[in-house]
């Protein structure tokens, strides 16, 4: 009685099918990891966009509590009050351990124009870095990078724009920007070849209190 055995061709076919299965599984895992990495990056960008809006609201509330106009930022060079809601203005908003109460709110000298500026140019001017201050790197926050010499291959950038609101039913008249403005929080993300932008919009105004007059 002759014993059955695998021929060389049959063995090669089994090995080929086996490796096809392994490569398929590896391909699925690779795409899954890339997908979850993309979702994580976009989620962080969305969080950073929301964070800037929340800081702006907290900033407004602190001005009111100090009996200052809700949109008061500082004094101008000639002693005039400097309000941050007069026109379409770009700001850097974030946290800072160097300030009290630990937030950063500064008018930017850069005017963002997507028609004239590239993604990398905008990113470099508003880039953020993850800063930690304890020995275990367990506590930290994203802050602006002031000494960015080269564009990083991954990370985030953020800028916030305040703009007037228009009444369509009254001939495009501008609403009083001392009462309410639109706030647009832009967060750019970059991870290798993956780039994009998260934009969140809200409205900010005097709340329920009447600010003090200076």
C-alpha positions in Angstrom: 0.0 0.0 0.0 1.4 3.3 -1.1 1.7 6.1 1.5 0.4 9.5 0.5 2.8 12.5 0.9 2.8 16.1 0.0 4.6 16.9 -3.2 6.9 19.9 -3.5 4.3 21.9 -5.4 1.6 21.3 -2.8 4.0 22.4 -0.1 4.8 25.6 -1.9 1.1 26.3 -2.5 0.4 25.9 1.3 3.3 28.2 2.2 2.1 30.8 -0.4 -1.4 30.8 1.0 -0.1 31.0 4.5 2.0 34.1 3.7 -0.9 35.7 1.8 -2.9 35.4 5.0 -0.2 36.8 7.2 0.4 39.7 4.9 -3.4 40.4 4.8 -3.5 40.5 8.6 -0.5 42.7 8.8 -1.9 45.1 6.2 -5.2 45.3 8.2 -3.3 46.0 11.4 -1.2 48.7 9.8 -4.2 50.5 8.3 -6.0 50.2 11.7 -3.1 51.7 13.6 -2.8 54.5 11.1 -6.6 55.1 11.3 -6.5 55.3 15.1 -3.5 57.6 15.0 -5.4 59.9 12.7 -8.4 59.9 14.9 -6.2 60.6 18.0 -4.5 63.5 16.3 -7.8 65.1 15.1 -9.3 64.6 18.6 -6.4 66.5 20.2 -6.8 69.2 17.6 -10.5 69.5 18.4 -9.7 69.7 22.2 -7.1 72.5 21.6 -9.7 74.4 19.5 -12.3 74.1 22.3 -9.6 75.0 25.0 -8.9 78.4 23.3 -12.7 79.3 23.3 -13.0 78.3 27.0 -10.0 80.5 27.9 -11.6 83.4 26.1 -14.8 82.9 28.1 -12.8 82.7 31.3 -10.9 85.8 30.4 -14.2 87.6 29.8 -15.6 86.5 33.1 -12.5 87.7 35.0 -12.7 91.1 33.4 -16.3 91.5 34.5 -15.4 90.4 38.1 -12.7 93.0 38.1 -15.3 95.7 37.1 -13.6 96.1 33.7 -15.2 96.0 30.3 -15.7 92.3 29.3 -13.4 92.8 26.2 -10.7 94.8 28.0 -7.2 93.5 27.4 -4.7 96.2 28.4 -3.9 99.9 28.0 -2.5 101.3 24.8 0.7 103.2 24.4 -1.2 106.5 24.8 -3.3 105.5 27.7 -6.3 104.4 25.7 -8.0 101.1 26.7 -7.2 98.2 24.4 -10.2 96.1 23.6 -9.9 92.8 21.7 -13.2 92.8 19.9 -13.0 95.9 17.6 -12.2 94.3 14.3 -11.0 91.1 12.6 -8.0 90.4 14.8 -5.8 87.3 15.2 -4.7 86.3 18.7 -2.6 83.8 20.4 -4.6 82.3 23.3 -3.3 79.6 25.6 -1.9 78.8 29.0 1.3 80.1 30.5 3.0 79.5 33.9 4.6 82.9 33.6 1.3 84.8 33.9 -1.3 85.1 36.6 -4.0 83.6 36.4 -1.9 81.4 34.1 -3.2 82.2 30.7 -1.8 83.8 27.6 -3.7 86.3 25.5 -1.8 88.3 22.9 -2.5 90.0 19.7 -0.6 88.5 16.8 1.4 90.6 14.4 0.7 88.0 11.7 -2.4 88.4 9.6 -3.5 84.9 8.4 -4.3 84.8 4.7 -4.8 81.3 3.3 -4.7 82.7 -0.3 -1.2 84.0 0.2 0.3 81.8 2.9 1.1 78.1 2.9 0.0 75.7 5.6 3.6 75.4 6.8 4.0 79.2 7.1 0.9 79.5 9.2 1.8 76.5 11.2 5.3 77.8 12.0 4.0 81.2 13.2 1.4 79.6 15.6 3.1 76.3 16.6 2.5 74.8 20.0 4.7 72.5 22.1 3.8 70.2 24.9 5.4 71.6 28.0 5.8 69.6 31.3 7.1 70.9 34.5 7.3 68.0 36.9 10.1 65.4 37.1 7.9 62.6 35.9 6.5 64.6 32.9 3.0 63.8 34.3 1.6 67.4 34.3 1.7 69.6 31.3 0.0 71.8 28.8 0.4 73.0 25.2 2.1 76.4 24.9 3.4 78.5 22.1 6.8 77.8 20.7 8.8 80.9 20.4 12.1 79.5 19.1 10.9 77.2 16.3 13.8 77.1 13.8 12.6 74.1 11.7 9.1 72.9 11.0 8.4 69.8 13.1 7.2 66.7 11.4 4.3 66.5 13.9 2.4 68.7 16.3 -0.2 71.4 16.5 -0.6 75.1 15.9 -3.4 77.4 17.0 -4.8 80.9 16.4 -8.0 82.6 17.3 -9.9 85.3 15.4 -12.5 87.8 16.7 -14.7 89.3 14.0 -17.8 91.5 13.9 -21.3 90.2 13.3 -23.5 91.5 10.6 -27.3 92.0 10.5 -28.5 90.8 7.1 -31.9 92.4 7.5 -30.6 95.9 8.1 -28.4 96.5 5.1 -25.2 94.7 6.4 -24.8 97.0 9.3 -22.3 95.9 11.9 -23.6 95.0 15.3 -22.0 96.8 18.2 -18.8 94.9 18.8 -18.7 96.1 22.4 -21.6 93.8 23.0 -21.0 90.6 21.0 -18.5 89.2 18.5 -17.9 85.9 16.7 -14.9 83.9 17.9 -13.2 81.4 15.6 -10.7 79.0 17.0 -8.4 77.4 14.5 -6.1 74.4 15.3 -3.8 73.1 12.7 -2.4 69.6 13.0 0.5 67.9 11.3 1.7 64.3 11.6 4.0 63.3 8.8 2.1 63.7 5.6 -1.2 64.1 7.5 -2.2 67.8 7.7 -5.4 69.5 8.4 -7.3 72.1 10.3 -10.1 72.1 12.9 -12.2 75.2 13.1 -14.7 75.9 15.9 -16.9 79.0 16.1 -18.9 80.6 18.9 -20.2 83.9 20.1 -18.9 85.9 23.0 -20.3 89.0 24.6 -21.1 90.8 27.9 -22.8 87.8 29.6 -25.5 89.0 31.9 -23.5 91.7 33.6 -22.9 95.3 32.5 -19.2 96.0 32.4 -17.8 99.0 34.2 -17.0 102.1 32.2 -13.4 103.3 32.2 
